[in-house]
Amino acid sequence: MTTTARTHQPEFLSGNEFSIPTYAVLAQDGSLHDGAEEPDLDQARALRIYQAMIATRVLDERMLAAQRQGRLSFYMQCTGEEAAVIGSAAALDDDDMIMAQYREQGALAYRGFTFDEFMNQLFGNEMDYGKGRQMPIHYGSRKLHYMTISSPLATQIPQATGYAYGQKLAGEGLCTIVYFGEGAASEGDFHAALNMATVHEVPVIFFCRNNGYAISTPSVEQFAADGVAPRAFGYRMHVIRVDGNDVLAVYRATQRARELAVKDNKPVLIEAMTYRLAAHSSSDDPSGYRSRKEEEAWRDKDPITRMRAWLEIKGWWDGDQEKALQDRLRADVLDTMKRAEKRPPPPLDSLVTDVYADVTPALQRQLDQLKRHIRRYPEAYPRGARSLDPVLSAADHVEDHAADQGGE
């Protein structure tokens, strides 16, 4: 049982005067803030981070354009949050588990997910690891230890606690990082996850991307407290707030968080203060809830511009390298998109696999019924589905009709 000091006066405590500072290393011009120290980040890893940031930005720009052209149904951009996502992913072991919300494609890019793999998922073709069952941007990769994204908000947060508990029992020195926005932190799953993590002392890093908006709801209308970070104290959890547009600060904070998580089995909450420069999704119009002036002010804090300035000061990057990288990535994105668009959809039979070891009779009956339906109305379905059986005899039509009238 928790013991506390006694008092004999009814004095209420308030957190109104309490504010958590924001850890920062890099100024926007690439110089270090007074008193700040660079993390232990060598040239190879720094360039890997930067190139992943550029690749993510190029992918986002091209795929949003593809959605506007009607070539893709849906997309969500990471634009403006690349330092928060990629800087934190770079501080992990490549075998640590990543549980993402939906705006963390940069972490996959850093770990080596190719444009082909991105495109196969976005277009749901036969090479998509998810077999076309998910909407676009719901990536997953077993080999890169990136749990498949699910649409319901915040479900990944308690799942991360459970997964990290398994890592603790396995004793292999690994942890889980789970990403979410400040809006998701208002879900009950957030509180349940933090409580479980501290009670069971599991190696998990809760990484909140506080980008100012839960779709159209500004953070000032979401909570009265000083952001999300102070909630950690209610669970006796270690916490740090960091400038989410400062890749060096994010990297060092996550390094330290991982040490606490893996060596001491102490869960950690990181709140990265950043900004979503893009719309919430391709279905959103941010002009309805925020001003152009606000967006431009944050565009001046672009995390990619800041890191590039630091790299140039270090002598690790220059304009020629930048142009060559941009040109190559843009060409690669266009080439891979064209390939992905031409690939057929997954085989229809894959709809009923991966649920049970063997396809159950009920699922097989449903699949057979679906095939008959597609054969009867081929014009309503894409080429891949119509190719089931282009020619049906009169007897087939009679058999199909009888089955659809209750034969099953």
Buried (B, 14 or more C-beta within 10 A) or exposed (E): EEEEEEEEEEEEEEEEEEEBEBBBBBBBEBEBEEEBEBBEBEEEBBBBBBBBBBBBBBBBBBBBEBBEEEEBEBBBBBBBBBBBBBBBBBBBEEEBBBBBBBBBBBBBBBBEBEBBBBBBBBBBBBBBBBBBEBBBBBBBBEEBBBBBBBEEBBBBBBBBBBBBBEBBEEEEEBBBBBBBBBBBBBBEBBBBBBBBBBEBBBBBBBBBBBBBBBBBBEBEEBBEEBBBBBBBBEBEBBBBBBBBBBBBBBBBBBBBBBBBBBEEBBBBBBBBBBBBBBBBBBEBEBEEEBEEEEBEEBBEBBBBBBBBBBBBEEEBBEEEBBEEBEEEBBEBBEEBBEBBBEBEBBEBEEBBBEEEEEBEEEBEEBBEBBBBBBBBEBEEBEEBBBEBEEEBEEEBEEBBEEBEEEEE
